[in-house]
Amino acid sequence: ANCSDDAEWSDIASFTTPFDCGPGNVENILDTIGDGATTGYTYTTYAYTSYPKGKTYMIFTAQELMEMGLQTNNIINSISLQSGTTGGTLNGLSVYMAETDLDEFSSTAADDTMARADMQLVYSGDKNFEPSTWNEIFFDTAYSYSGTHNLMILLYRDQVPSANATFYYGTVPGSKYRTCYGYQSASGTTISATRSCI
């Protein structure tokens, strides 16, 4: 297992999020958190053809999401990931979400990640990512976010990707360990202070 403040994270993601501002008021939000400018394949479900499986947990705080424009009782319909110059298909991709009181992951053993069974599956399928553009993942089931807790997102794949797809990543303010990733054939997991931007 590894623990590094300098570990690189991949992808930029954006929420497309209609939310309920009150009775009769619905507004669409399309915004981002973070400003990642570097690309790599390692941290988005470890999208590398040598590894049949990969996963990435991310924590986004309620404060970050509020500053993005989310309030209470939000409905999240999709996320978008910004691909680098290499695209590809993430076969067997699943996206899970859950609210959490965790501010960051506490150990390389990742004892405080959630089991997939305790999270809500919002997307499942083969997702093609075009290079050098934003690629939106439309959820099969919308996620209802209360706005009062932090949000944990899990990107999980159980098949070999079609290519070593690259994604943008950025560094978490305050160097918090808000990313935990792993892949088949590797010992343990890694927590990181770099994270996808949403």
N, C-alpha and C positions, 0 to 999 in steps of 0.2 A: 504494500500500500504506500501511496505517496501523499505528501502534503506540501503544497507550494503556493505561496502568494503570487508567484510568477507564472503559474500554469496558464496556458492560453486557452481561451474559450471561443466557441464559434457561434456564429449567426447573429443576425439582427432580426427581431420579430416585431410585428405591429399588431395590435388588437383592432379588429373591427367590432365595435361593441354598442349596439343599441341599448340604452339604459333608461330606466323609469325615473324621471325627475319628480314625479308626483302624479296625481290623478290627471290622466289625459295628456301628459307631456312625455313624448318619446323623442329622443335625439340620437343621431348616429355620431360616434366618435371614431376617428381614424388618426392615431397618433403613435408616437414611439417613446420608449424610455431607453436612454443610452445613445452613444454615438460611435459605435464600433467602426473601425476603419481598417482592420486587418482580417485576413481570411485564413481558414484552415479547415481540415476535415475532421479533426480529432474529436471535437466535443459535441457535435450534433449527432447523437446516437452512435458515435464513433463510426462515421459513414465511410468505412474503408473496406475494400473488397476482400481483404484477408480475414475479416472477422464476421462470422455468420450472425452474431447478435450484438446489440449495443443499446445503451440506455443513458439518458441524461435527466437528472432532476434539477430544477431551478426554483429558487424562491424569489418572489417579488413582493415587496412590503405593501401594506395597505396605504402607507404614506406615498410611496411612489405611484401607486395606481390612482390615488386621489389627486395628486398633482397632474396626472395625465388627463384627469377629467371624470374619472369614475366616481360615482357616489354610492348610495345604498341601493340594494336590490337591482343590480346590474345583470343584464343578460349578455353573455359573451358568445358570439356566433362563429368566430374564426380567429386564427393568428396568421401572421405572414412572416416568412423567413427570407432574408435577402441572400441570394446565392452569389458566390464569387464567380470567377471565370470558368470554373468547371461545374457543370450541372450533372444530373443523374437521377435515377429513380431509387427512392428508399422503399424497398419492398417490405411488405409486412409492417408498415409503420402504424403505431398506435399513439394517440395523445390522451393523456389522463390529466385531470385537475382535482384539486382538493384545497380547502382552506386549512391553515395551520397557524399555530401561535409561535412557531419557530422563526427566529430572526436570521439564523444561519445554521449550517451543518456543523456539528461539534467535533466530529472525529473522522479519520480516514476509514474507519470501519463502517461509517454511514449507518450507525445504529438508529438514527433518528429520521431516516427516509421512511416513507410510507409504503406499505405493500400495495401492489396494484389493486388488489381486491378491496382495499379501503378507499380507493379514489374513484372518481367518475370517469368512465370511458366516454370521450367526446368525439373521437375520430378513429377509424380503422380502415386500412386499405393500402394499396400501392400508390405512392405519391411521386410524380415526376416533377423535378425542379429544373426549370430552364436556367441557363447560366446568365450571370450579370443582370439580374432583375429581382424584383420582389415576387415571391410565390405564396399565394394565399391558400391556407388549409381551411376549407369550409367544414365546420363540424357536422357530424351526423346528428348529434344531440347537443343543443345549446346548453351552456353552463350558467347556472344562476349563482352569482357572486354577491354575498351580503354586503361587502364593502367595509366590514369591521375587522377582518382578520387578514393575515398575509396569505398569499396565493402560491401554492406549489404546483408546478407543471412538470409532468413526466413525458419525455419523448422516448419511445421504446420501439425497437424493431427486432424481429425474430427471423429475418432472412438476409441473404447477402445483397448489398446494394449493387446497382448496375455499374456504378463508377465511383471513384473516390471523390464524391461531391464536396465542394467547399462552401463555407458559409462565413458571414461576418460575425465578429465577436468584439466585446468591449470589456473594460475593467469596472468592477463594482466600486462605487464610492465608499471610502473607508476600509477598503480591502476586506470586506466581509466574505466569508466562505458560503456563498449562495448558490454554488454549483456543485453537484456531485455526479460523476460519470463513471461508467465502467463498460467492459466489453468481454466477450467470451474469450477464453484462453489467456486471460490476464489475471494475476493474483490480486484480489482485493479490489477496492475502488479508490478513486482520487477525489478529493474536494479541492475547490479552486476559488480564488477571489476574482476570477474573470468569469463573465456570464453573458448569455445572449441578451440582446437589447430587445425590448418589445415596444 
